[in-house]
Amino acid sequence: MRTESCREWRESLGAYSLGHLASEDKAALEAHLEGCAGCRAEADSLDFVSRLLPHADPEHFGPAPVPPAALGERIATQIGAERRRGRQRRRLRRGLALSGASAAVAAVALAIFVLPGGSGGAPAQRVVFRSLPLGVKIAATLQPRAFGTEISMYVSGMHSGTLCHVYLREADGARFSAGTFRYRWGGNGEAVLSSALDLSQTAAISVQAGGHTFVAPVSPAGPSAASAPPPPPCSGCPRGTMAKVVRSAIDFAIEIQFLMA
């Protein structure tokens, strides 16, 4: 399992090793440790340290070291200098980000209002996943939107805390991420996500969860798609241009938000 996927779990390992974790969170963490060797190894190392803590004798500790008298003034001076440099960097980043924000907005507007693709009045599609583990249910409703496809996910029967990553796929296998959500036992198991890939170009939807990948095919948009006339040609606009432009614009907007944070 990837390190970034385990970050939330590893933040709870210290409280778990000391026995300070709530029962519900403890059960979810133990379920994660069963399938993650990296987190399990870290939990074992912390467990070894926690067993040694009761044997520490404060009477054998030496006196606390006394910091130099001028240390506080040096720290305050360094903090002030770093704050000034930080303000200068933020002003520079905002200038660069704002200069590119108009390009991102223009790209999204071009993709939505000019380029072909979009919903075209197609109805929503209900997709049910088959061949799932016993007790697990996954379903999705795909709704065409101007920006691509809105995905309403429903999941039940998984371990609480399982991270679910949803993708839409084209016929050639290209994947378009729709985002992630974490399944919590006792919740409604629902999440609303979105993808830049147009529903009419979607061949399948896949869910990665708990080290497994589940795939369900998506039918062509609308019952009369075979008899419907093709969309008007767009010179220089290959198939999937709208999805790719919107996806690039969304990625760029995320970068802007990161820079301005």
Secondary structure, 3 states (H helix, E strand, C coil): CCHHHHHHHHCCHHHHHCCCCCHHHHHHHHHHHHHCHHHHHHHHHHHHHHHHHHHCCHHHCCCCCCCCCCHHHHHHHHHHHHHHHHHHHHHHHHHHHHHHHHHHHHHHHHHHHCCCCCCCCCCCEEEECCCCCCCCEEEEEEEEECCEEEEEEEEECCCCCEEEEEEEECCCCCEEEEEEEEECCCCCCEEEEEECCCHHHCCEEEEEECCEEEEEECCCCCCCCCCCCCCCCCCCCCCCHHHHHHHHHHHHHHHHHHHHC
